[in-house]
Structure formats: structure tokens, C-alpha cells
Amino acid sequence: AKPPVEAEKLYDYLVEQAINKYDFVSSGQFAADMLVTLENDGPVTFILKA
């Protein structure tokens, strides 16, 4: 894992790239505890594990 300052820069870059490529992108505050929900609406779901 990267140090928090470096990791946040990478997170911001990822969000920026997603915003430039996709119509709807939502992001939260970096390193915050969040409760999220998922509604599948498509033929595939990708699970990303850290």
C-alpha cells in the first residue's frame, strides 16, 4: 500500500479518468468510512479486492 498522501493522488487520478470516460461517476471522500449499496443492472459484476 502507498502512504496516504500518495494513495489519495492515485485515487483522485482514477476518479478523474472515470469522469472523463463515463457518463455517470460518483465518488466519496478519500479514506472515509462509507456505507455503500449496489444494484446490479447488467450482464457482469466486477469485484475488486484490495
C-alpha positions as CSV (number, residue, x, y, z in Angstrom):
1,A,0.0,0.0,0.0
2,K,1.1,3.6,-0.7
3,P,1.4,6.2,2.0
4,P,-1.9,8.1,2.4
5,V,-0.8,11.3,0.5
6,E,0.4,9.2,-2.5
7,A,-2.7,7.0,-2.4
8,E,-5.0,10.0,-2.4
9,K,-3.3,11.3,-5.5
10,L,-3.8,8.0,-7.3
11,Y,-7.4,7.9,-6.1
12,D,-8.0,11.4,-7.5
13,Y,-6.4,10.4,-10.8
14,L,-8.6,7.3,-11.1
15,V,-11.8,9.3,-10.4
16,E,-10.8,12.0,-12.9
17,Q,-10.2,9.3,-15.6
18,A,-13.5,7.7,-14.9
19,I,-15.3,11.1,-15.1
20,N,-13.7,11.8,-18.4
21,K,-14.7,8.4,-19.8
22,Y,-18.2,7.6,-18.4
23,D,-21.5,9.5,-18.2
24,F,-22.2,8.9,-14.5
25,V,-19.4,8.7,-11.9
26,S,-19.9,9.1,-8.2
27,S,-17.1,9.2,-5.6
28,G,-16.8,9.7,-1.9
29,Q,-14.2,11.3,0.4
30,F,-10.9,9.5,0.3
31,A,-10.2,7.4,3.3
32,A,-13.6,7.9,4.8
33,D,-15.7,5.1,6.3
34,M,-18.7,4.8,4.0
35,L,-21.8,2.6,3.7
36,V,-22.5,1.8,0.1
37,T,-25.1,-0.3,-1.7
38,L,-25.0,-2.0,-5.1
39,E,-27.8,-2.7,-7.5
40,N,-26.8,-4.9,-10.4
41,D,-28.2,-3.9,-13.8
42,G,-26.1,-5.6,-16.4
43,P,-24.6,-8.9,-17.5
44,V,-21.5,-8.7,-15.4
45,T,-20.3,-7.5,-12.0
46,F,-16.6,-6.9,-11.2
47,I,-15.5,-7.4,-7.6
48,L,-12.2,-5.5,-6.9
49,K,-10.3,-6.8,-3.8
50,A,-7.5,-4.8,-2.2
